[in-house]
């Protein structure tokens, strides 16, 4: 569901339109500032310590009820703690986003590893893929990149390939997908069914 937020930024005497979308995860909202967020890849922040690399993520975690921040190509997903109320947190998130984008503050602090998570390369895989499975892995990656990730991005999240071993595909859920009540159904009924259909060698898909 899409909501439009028009906010007045007194300090800069400007207005900015921010689109807000609900996600399948009731704890997560997706905010679209109407401009590019990440130039390439994505970035997931699961703790205040991780958020120190980004002034924006740091400011969002400082709100208090925020437990997760995710940067996509043109959106920011924010997750709040169980029991948190979006009616109280949402205005603070919008104000933080306005402060950041209207002031043209860099997304990442200098010298913080560039801040960019290249899809599939932001951490070591669960397994070192067997060279003999190279063709299978290539098919799996292509399906994830072309069929799965675009759909998941629409819901404010991302899914990253983590490895293939003996028929099992390991994936990492990020953003709105992480902790989402429907993520298991998405993983099993959606992604697993898709991969099994196109790649017969796949027997199971697991989240890590």
N, C-alpha and C positions, 0 to 999 in steps of 0.2 A: 504494500500500500504506500502511496506517495503523498507526502505533505510538503507544502512550500512554506518556508520561513523567510519573511522579509524583516531584516533586523537593521536598526539604525545605529550606526557606530558614531557616537558623539565626538570621540577624540579626533577622528579623522574626517568628520562631517561628510561621510559617504554612506551609501546604502549597499548592501550585498545580498543577493538572493542565494539561499542555501536550501537545497532539496533534502528532505528527510524521508527515509524509507524504512518501514518495518522489515524485519527479517524473520525467517522461520524460528530463530532463537529469540524468545521474548526478552532476554537479558541484553540483547544487542540491537543497536540502531545503526543505520547506515546514513552518513552525511555526505552529500555531494556539493562541494563549494562552487561548482561551475567552472573549474579550472583544473589543470593537471596537478596531481599530487606527486606521484612517483614517475620519473622519466623512464625507468626500466625496472622490471622485477616488482617485488612486494616487500613489505617489512612488517613483522609481527612483534609486538611487545607484550610479554606476559607478566611483567613485573615492573615496579618503579625503578629497580636497578637497571633493567634493560632500557627503560625509557630515558635514562640520562643521556643517551646518544642523540636525542631529538628534543629541541626546545618545545615543540608542539606536543609530543607524547608526554613529556615531563609535566607540562602544564595541565594536560588532561588527567593524568594520574593524581595530580595535586588536588583535584576536586574532591577526592576522598572515597566516594563510592565506586570509582572506576577501577576495574580489575583487569582490563585488557584493551589494547589499542592496536588497530591494524590499518596500514596504509596500502591502498590499491592504486591503480593507475589514475583514477579520477574520483576516488572516494576515501573516506575515513570511517572505519567501523569502531564503535565504542561499546564495550561490554561493562555492565555494572554488576555488583555483587548480588547474590540471592537475597531477596527481600527488599532490594533497593527500589525506589520509585522514580520512574522516568519523569514524572511531572515536576519533581524537584531538581533532578540532575540535568535534564535536557536544556533548560535555559542557560545553565552554566557552561555546558559543552558548546552551545551556539556562540556564547560570548567569547569563549576561548578561541574558537575557530575564527571568529571575526577579528579578534586582536591579532592573531597570527597572520592571516592572509592579507588584511588591509595594511599591515605594517611591513609586508614583504620580508618577514623574518625567514632566514634559511631553515629548511626542513631538518637538517642535521647539523650538529656542532662540528667545527673543523677537527680533523684528525680522529674521527670516530668510525674508522673502517669504511668510509664512503657511504655507510648507511643503506646500501642497496643489497637486497636479497634477490639474487638471480634465481628464477624458478628452478627448483630441484638441486640447487647448489649452496643453500644457506647453511647446511650442516652435513656432516658425514652421513652416508647412507647406513641403514641398519645392517645391510650386508654388502660385501664387495661382490657385485654381480659377476657371475661366471661368464667368461668370454664366450663360452659355448652357447650362452643364452642371449647373445648380443642382438640377434634378429627379433627374438621375442620381446626383449626389453625395449627395443626401438619401437615396436608396435604399441606396447603398453604406454610408453611416454607420449607417442603421437596422439593416441586416443585421449589421454588425460589432458594434454595441452589443447587439443582442438575441440573435444566434445564435453569434457568435464569442467575444466577450469573456467571457461567463459560463462557457463551456467551458474557455477558456484559464485563467481564474482558478482553476478546479478543479485545474489542474496547476501552480499557483503562479506564474503570469505574467500578462502583459497584452499586448494588441496595440493600437496607437494609429494612427489614420488620419493620413496625412501628405500626401495629395494625390491628384488624379486628372488625368491629362494624356494625351490621344490614346489612350484605351483602357486605359492602364496605371494601376493603383492602387498607391500607395506606402504601405507600412505600417512601423511601427517595433515591433520585438520587445522586450519588457521582462521582467525577472525570470527565471524558469526558461526562458522561451522564447529568451532571448538566448544564443546560443552552443550551444543544444541540438542534438545530432547529428540529431534527427528534425525540427528546425524547418523545413528545406527541404521535406521531404515533407508536413508539416502545411500549409505555405504553398501548395504547388502542388496537392497531391491533395485537401486539405480546403478551405481558404479560397478558392483560385482557382476551384475547381470550383463551390463554392457561389455565389460572386458571378457567375460566367459564366452559371449556370443562371437566376438571378433578374434579372440585369442584362445583357442581351445586348451592351450597349456595352462591357463589360469584356473585354479581350483578354489581359491578363496582370496578375499581382500580384507586386510586387517588395518586398524588404525594404531599408530604408535605415538 
